[in-house]
Amino acid sequence: MRIPARFAPIVFSALLSAIMVCIVSGFVLTTTQGFHSGLAMQWLRSCATTWPVAFPTVAIVAPMVRNIIGRIPA
């Protein structure tokens, strides 16, 4: 399935932020609390509450980072 090119930055931001939120929240929860019976639900709740912050952040910051990287001479 292909998406129109105009939606690529939004899909990129959504996927990148979702992956990052899942990895980071899982890491933080397991390192601070260890493995326990309620970890999966706590992890899902953490992902659900932090992704709405991460998604617009990535959507706003990624173009700025691309711009900065583009200015670095090769």
C-alpha positions as CSV (number, residue, x, y, z in Angstrom):
1,M,0.0,0.0,0.0
2,R,1.4,3.4,-1.0
3,I,0.5,6.7,0.5
4,P,0.4,10.0,-1.4
5,A,3.8,11.9,-1.0
6,R,2.1,14.8,0.7
7,F,1.1,12.6,3.7
8,A,4.6,11.1,4.1
9,P,5.8,13.7,6.7
10,I,2.8,13.0,8.9
11,V,3.0,9.2,8.6
12,F,6.7,9.5,9.3
13,S,6.1,11.5,12.4
14,A,3.3,9.2,13.6
15,L,5.4,6.0,13.2
16,L,8.6,7.5,14.6
17,S,6.9,8.9,17.6
18,A,4.9,5.7,18.3
19,I,8.1,3.5,18.1
20,M,10.1,5.9,20.2
21,V,7.3,6.2,22.9
22,C,7.0,2.4,23.1
23,I,10.7,1.8,23.4
24,V,11.4,4.6,25.9
25,S,8.4,4.1,28.1
26,G,9.1,0.3,28.2
27,F,12.7,0.9,29.1
28,V,11.9,3.5,31.8
29,L,9.2,1.4,33.4
30,T,11.3,-1.8,33.5
31,T,14.4,-0.1,34.8
32,T,12.5,1.8,37.5
33,Q,10.0,-0.8,38.6
34,G,11.3,-4.1,37.2
35,F,9.1,-6.8,35.7
36,H,5.8,-7.2,37.5
37,S,2.3,-8.5,36.9
38,G,0.8,-5.1,35.9
39,L,3.7,-4.0,33.7
40,A,1.9,-4.6,30.4
41,M,-1.1,-2.4,31.3
42,Q,1.0,0.2,32.8
43,W,3.2,0.3,29.7
44,L,0.1,0.6,27.4
45,R,-1.2,3.4,29.6
46,S,2.1,5.2,29.5
47,C,2.3,4.9,25.7
48,A,-1.3,6.2,25.3
49,T,-0.7,9.2,27.5
50,T,2.7,10.2,26.1
51,W,2.2,9.6,22.4
52,P,-0.1,12.6,22.0
53,V,2.8,14.8,23.2
54,A,5.5,13.0,21.2
55,F,3.6,13.0,17.8
56,P,3.2,16.8,17.4
57,T,6.7,17.3,18.8
58,V,8.2,15.0,16.1
59,A,6.0,16.6,13.5
60,I,7.3,20.1,14.4
61,V,10.9,19.3,15.3
62,A,11.8,16.8,12.4
63,P,11.7,19.5,9.6
64,M,13.8,21.8,11.7
65,V,16.4,19.0,12.3
66,R,16.4,18.2,8.6
67,N,17.0,21.9,7.8
68,I,19.9,22.0,10.3
69,I,21.4,18.8,8.9
70,G,21.1,20.2,5.4
71,R,23.2,23.2,6.3
72,I,26.1,21.1,7.6
73,P,28.7,21.0,4.8
74,A,29.8,17.6,3.5
